[in-house]
Amino acid sequence: MEEREFRRGYIVGSVKLRRQVSWPAQKLSRRKNLSAGAALLASGHMRNDFLWALALLAWPAVAAEYKFDFAEVRENQTPPGFRSVVTGAGKPGDWRVIMDEVPPLLQALNPRAPAVAKQAVLAQLSQDPTDEHFPLLIYEDQIISDFTLTTRFKTVKGVEERMAGIAFRIQNPTNYYVVRASSLGNNLRFYKVSNGQRGPLVGPDVPVPSGVWHDLTVECKGNTIRCRFNGKDLITATDKINPFTNGKIGFWTKSDSVSYFADARLVYKPHEAPAQGLVRDMLNKYPRLLGLQVYVLGDDPQAPRLVASKNTNEVNRVGGKVEQDVIQQGTPYYGNEKDFVSVVLPLRDRNGDSVAAVRVIMKTFAGQTEQNAFARAMPVVREIQGRFSTLQDLVQ
């Protein structure tokens, strides 16, 4: 069922809207410290889209890039580094990598070259006809603030709906933004999902033929969202009401839509959790520490996530049972290895609830005791404890 249209809540760019209403994923490239131009143009894919994005957005001097290449994923498997969830009713979608015919990214120089070639694509194959049913495949490896994402998509079939889209700044399965195209409604829409409720729809009517590959670019800077569809700038909107400032990226469909995605590429400003700044400050003050890590519980309470570390390459790594128990039960942990000792203690919010775990790794010495290890770690933990009030102060 096509959504009803509203106009409230967003400031909309009036020029472009005619009917305005208000494996880690097989990371082929993760390029840090790219200049603005290099980061946007290095892809070679959808060059016009990236030039458009460059004109609209002055990227910071430091950027990163991901290319989602599903070619290294076994056919009929869900890509690693992603999590399948659903907004609304019904079960999560059936996301798999399959082979499909896709036009080349660049126009062939030889007129006799084939118009399409088989390649690995991401497909959502479930055909649940439930109306309020929105399958999401969330990329778990990065929390992202400002970004430009380009992808190609194709709606294949669906009786109730025939949609495909990109969800972004995902907080959880009931809070995020989405830009999606509808082949049955022939329109492009942007909206915000807050606590599972769909907000005002923004976007024009535009042909979206099924069975055809389309180009989609989504750009976020601050609370302003821009969208380009098949080479045309179609949506500009600014969220003024409690905007999401960062979050995860995901692929999106609705109801019984069978849709494919290919050649997705993400250029983004890496998000640094405030906890990382606290870790950096502590390491400057206590330079003899061998390691310092902060863990929080994510959407899966059985899988604590590392949000800050002396070794920044470890960030987003999944923790273990020790960190889980320290957060959930507030019980301290002590471990003594040959060359170092490790102490894990809870971090508590202003209400006294344990919301995170901090691991302090120190060099051991002859006669090292558990009591002494805790005494050495406590000044660090107390100082971190005094510099935040809520879990959001650590992760947002």
Residue, then its C-alpha position, 0 to 999 in steps of 0.5 A: m500500500e503506497e504511503r499517504e503524504f504529509r508536509r511537516g517536520y522537514i525544511v524542503g528544498s522547494v526547487k526540486l520537488r514538484r509535488q512537495v509534501s512534507w565482512p566485514a562486507q568484503k571491504l575491498s578498499r578502506r582508504k583513510n586520510l584521502s583528500a576531499g577530491a581524491a576520496l570522491l573521485a577515486s571510485g571511478h563509478m558514477r563519476n557524475d554523481f560524485l562530482w555532484a556530491l563534491a560540488l554540494l559538500a565540502w568534505p573534511a580533509v580526512a575521509a574514508e571509503y568503503k566499496f561493498d564488493f559481494a564477489e567474494v561472498r559465496e552464492n546464496q550466502t548472507p554477506p558477513g558483517f551485516r545483520s538482518v532485522v525488520t521494522g514493523a511486522g513479520k520476519p526479517g528478510d531473506w538477504r543473499v548474494i546471487m548472480d545477475e546480469v548488470p550493465p558495466l559501470l563505464q561505457a564500453l569503447n568497443p560497440r560489440a562489447p556485451a551490454v550486460a555481464k554476470q556479477a554478484v549482487l545483493a538480493q532480498l528474496s523474501q516475499d512476505p506480503t505484510d503491509e507494515h513490513f520493512p526488511l533491513l540489512i544493516y552494515e555493522d562495522q561502522i558508525i557514520s556521521d557525514f557521508t555520500l553513498t552510491t549504489r545501483f538497484k533493481t526492483v524485480k517483483g512484488v504484488e503489494e510493493r516493489m521498492a528498494g532503498i537505503a536506510f542510514r543513520i540507523q540507531n536501531p531497527t525502529n529509528y533511522y532515515v530512509v530514501r526509497a524508490s517505488s516501481l508501483g508508485n513511480n516515486l522517490r521518497f525520503y522520510k524518518v522513522s522514529n520509534g517505528q513510526r513513519g514521518p512526513l514523506v518528501g520526494p517527487d513522482v518519477p518513473v521507476p521501471s521494474g527490471v531495470w538497474h537504476d543509480l541512487t546517491v544519498e548524501c548526508k551532511g549535518n542534518t541536511i539530506r540530498c538524493r540523486f536518482n538516475g543522474k538528477d538531483l531530486i530531494t533536498a531536506t533538512d531535519k530540524i526536529n531531533p535529527f540523527t547525527n550518526g548511525k549505521i548504513g543498511f539496505w532496505t525493502k518493503s513487504d513482498s518486494v524482491s530487489y537487488f543491489a550492486d556496486a555500492r560505495l561509501v565515502y564518509k567522515p569517520h565517526e569517533a566516539p567520545a569514549q575514544g577521546l577519553v581513552r586518548d586523554m588517559l593515555n597521555k596522562y598515564p603513558r605507562l599503560l599498555g592498553l586501555q579499552v571501553y566496551v558497551l552493549g549494542d543491539d545484541p546484549q550477548a556481544p559487547r562492542l569495543v568503542a574506544s581503544k589505545n589501538t584504534n584498529e580494534v574499535n568495533r571488535v566484539g568483546g567476550k563474556v568477561e566484558q558482558d558480565v562486567i557490564q550486566q552484573g557490575t562485577p570486576y575482573y582480574g587477569n594475570e598473564k606473564d608480562f601484563v595484568s588486565v583489570v576490567l571494571p564497570l563504568r556507571d552512569r549518573n543513576g549508578d547503573s553499569v553501562a560500560a566496561v573499561r579494561v586497563i592493561m598494565k605491565t606486571f612486576a614481581g609480587q604483583t597481586e590482584q589488590n595491587a592491580f585494582a589499586r593501580a587501575m582505579p585512578v584511571v577508571r575514576e577519572i573516566q567515570g567523572r567525565f560522563s553522565t550517560l551511555q550516550d556521552l560515551v558513544q554519540 
